[in-house]
Amino acid sequence: MSGPRDVDESKRATLRRFAALGAAAPFAGVAAGEDAEADDSEARSAISGYLATTPGAHFSKVRDDLQLGTGETQHHLRELLDAGRIESRRDGDYRRYFPADRFSEFEQVALGYLRRETPRGMLVELLRDPSATGGDIADAVGVSRPTVSKYAGELESAGLLSRADGYAVREPETVLTLIVRYADSFDEDAEALAGEADELIRFDP
């Protein structure tokens, strides 16, 4: 049976792993021996590192994946936003977080939808098979035709999908690049598509 000490060590290991991955620089003003401030800096560095590998994550995912408390997560995200190290955008009921100055508005919107299971599945299927019909997409994703139609409307309104002649992903190279770059933060279907990327990209000088 795991106790509080085991949980704390697990949390610290997770924070250190993400801090090492993506923190560009620790927060200034942390003196040696100031444990509370050092822990705060480590947590903020971990969030920065986490968002570098999982851009578009919403609050609950950041909190849960890094094993932080709700108030702790709110505090550190606010500090990072105020320091200009991260930025956020509202996405329906969620607020999603990104490394600062790294993604265009289109890329942020795309990442937000790629963080949702059904829209991501639809985009993955359409990138794999641009001729896929609504029925094909429903079968591939494992949802109903009305569900495909509902999310297709959302994706169209968000500028990610055209329904002028069937279904077509807008800026497919950009969306594919995001899937390939962050495939391991999505799911197995995204990872499989990333493995097929060379065959999907057509170079025509």
C-alpha positions in Angstrom: 0.0 0.0 0.0 1.4 3.4 -0.9 1.4 6.2 1.7 1.7 10.0 1.6 5.5 9.7 1.3 5.2 7.5 -1.8 2.7 9.9 -3.4 4.9 12.9 -2.6 8.0 11.2 -4.2 5.9 10.3 -7.3 4.8 13.9 -7.6 8.4 15.2 -7.2 9.7 12.8 -9.8 7.0 13.9 -12.3 7.7 17.6 -11.7 11.5 17.0 -12.1 11.0 15.1 -15.3 8.9 17.8 -17.0 11.1 20.6 -15.5 14.1 19.0 -17.2 12.2 18.7 -20.5 11.1 22.2 -21.1 11.9 24.9 -18.7 13.9 27.5 -20.6 15.2 29.1 -17.4 14.3 28.9 -13.7 12.5 31.8 -12.1 14.9 34.3 -10.7 15.1 35.2 -7.0 15.3 31.7 -5.5 18.0 31.6 -2.9 19.7 28.4 -1.8 17.9 26.8 1.1 14.6 28.5 0.4 12.7 25.3 0.0 9.3 26.7 -0.5 10.5 29.1 -3.3 12.6 26.3 -4.8 9.5 24.0 -4.9 7.5 26.8 -6.5 10.2 27.3 -9.1 10.3 23.6 -9.8 6.5 23.4 -10.2 6.5 26.4 -12.6 9.4 24.9 -14.6 7.5 21.6 -14.7 4.4 23.3 -16.1 6.5 25.1 -18.7 8.1 21.8 -19.7 4.8 20.0 -19.7 3.2 22.6 -22.0 6.1 22.4 -24.3 5.3 18.7 -24.9 1.5 18.9 -24.5 0.5 22.3 -25.9 -3.3 23.0 -25.7 -3.8 21.1 -22.5 -6.6 22.4 -20.3 -6.4 23.2 -16.6 -7.6 19.8 -15.3 -5.1 17.9 -17.5 -2.2 20.1 -16.3 -3.2 19.6 -12.7 -3.8 15.9 -12.9 -0.8 14.9 -15.1 1.5 16.9 -12.9 -0.2 15.7 -9.6 -0.7 19.2 -8.4 -3.5 20.6 -6.2 -6.1 22.8 -7.7 -5.0 26.0 -5.9 -1.4 25.2 -6.5 -2.1 24.8 -10.3 -4.0 28.1 -10.4 -1.3 29.9 -8.6 1.5 28.7 -10.9 -0.4 29.2 -14.1 -1.2 32.7 -13.1 2.5 33.4 -12.3 3.6 32.0 -15.6 0.9 34.0 -17.5 2.0 37.2 -15.7 5.6 36.5 -16.5 4.8 36.0 -20.2 6.1 32.5 -20.3 2.8 30.9 -21.3 -0.4 32.1 -22.9 -4.0 30.9 -22.9 -7.2 31.0 -24.9 -10.8 30.1 -24.2 -12.0 27.0 -25.9 -15.7 26.4 -25.1 -15.9 25.3 -21.5 -12.1 25.0 -21.3 -9.2 27.3 -21.0 -6.2 25.9 -22.9 -2.5 26.8 -22.2 0.4 27.1 -24.6 4.1 28.1 -24.5 4.2 31.9 -25.2 4.8 33.1 -28.8 5.1 29.7 -30.3 1.8 29.0 -32.1 -0.4 31.0 -34.5 -4.1 31.4 -33.7 -4.9 28.7 -36.3 -2.4 26.3 -34.6 -3.8 27.1 -31.2 -7.4 26.4 -32.4 -6.2 23.2 -34.1 -4.4 22.0 -31.0 -7.5 22.6 -28.9 -9.6 20.3 -31.2 -6.8 17.8 -31.4 -7.0 17.5 -27.6 -10.7 16.3 -28.0 -11.1 12.6 -28.8 -13.8 12.7 -31.5 -12.7 15.8 -33.4 -9.1 14.5 -33.3 -10.3 11.1 -34.7 -12.2 12.9 -37.5 -9.2 15.0 -38.5 -6.9 12.0 -38.3 -9.2 10.0 -40.6 -9.6 12.8 -43.1 -5.9 13.3 -43.3 -5.4 9.6 -43.9 -8.2 9.5 -46.4 -9.3 12.9 -47.8 -12.2 11.2 -49.7 -13.8 9.8 -46.5 -17.5 10.3 -46.3 -19.5 11.0 -43.1 -20.3 7.3 -42.9 -16.6 6.4 -43.3 -15.6 8.8 -40.6 -18.3 7.5 -38.2 -17.2 3.9 -38.7 -13.5 4.8 -38.3 -14.0 6.9 -35.1 -16.7 4.7 -33.6 -19.5 7.3 -33.3 -22.8 8.0 -35.0 -23.4 9.9 -38.2 -25.2 12.7 -36.3 -22.2 13.0 -34.0 -19.9 13.4 -37.0 -22.2 16.0 -38.4 -22.3 17.9 -35.1 -18.5 18.0 -34.7 -18.1 18.7 -38.4 -20.1 21.9 -37.9 -17.9 22.9 -35.0 -14.7 22.2 -36.9 -16.1 24.2 -39.9 -17.0 27.2 -37.6 -13.5 27.0 -36.1 -11.9 27.2 -39.6 -10.5 23.7 -39.5 -12.8 22.0 -41.9 -14.6 22.8 -45.2 -17.9 21.1 -46.1 -18.2 22.8 -49.5 -17.7 19.5 -51.3 -17.7 16.6 -48.8 -15.3 17.0 -45.9 -11.8 18.6 -46.3 -9.3 19.6 -43.7 -8.2 23.2 -44.0 -4.4 23.8 -43.9 -3.8 20.0 -43.8 -0.1 20.3 -43.8 -0.2 22.4 -40.7 -2.6 20.1 -38.9 -0.6 17.0 -39.9 2.6 18.7 -38.7 1.0 19.3 -35.3 -0.1 15.7 -35.0 3.4 14.4 -36.0 5.2 16.8 -33.6 3.0 16.0 -30.6 1.8 12.5 -31.5 2.8 10.9 -28.3 0.7 13.3 -26.3 -2.5 12.3 -28.2 -3.3 8.6 -28.8 -2.4 5.5 -30.8 -4.3 6.6 -33.9 -2.3 9.9 -33.9 0.9 8.0 -33.5 0.0 5.7 -36.3 -0.7 8.6 -38.6 2.6 10.2 -37.6 4.3 7.0 -38.8 2.5 7.4 -42.2 3.3 11.1 -42.6 6.0 10.6 -45.2 3.5 8.8 -47.5 0.8 11.5 -46.9 2.9 14.5 -47.7 3.2 15.3 -51.4 6.1 17.5 -52.5 5.4 19.2 -55.9 8.1 21.8 -56.7 
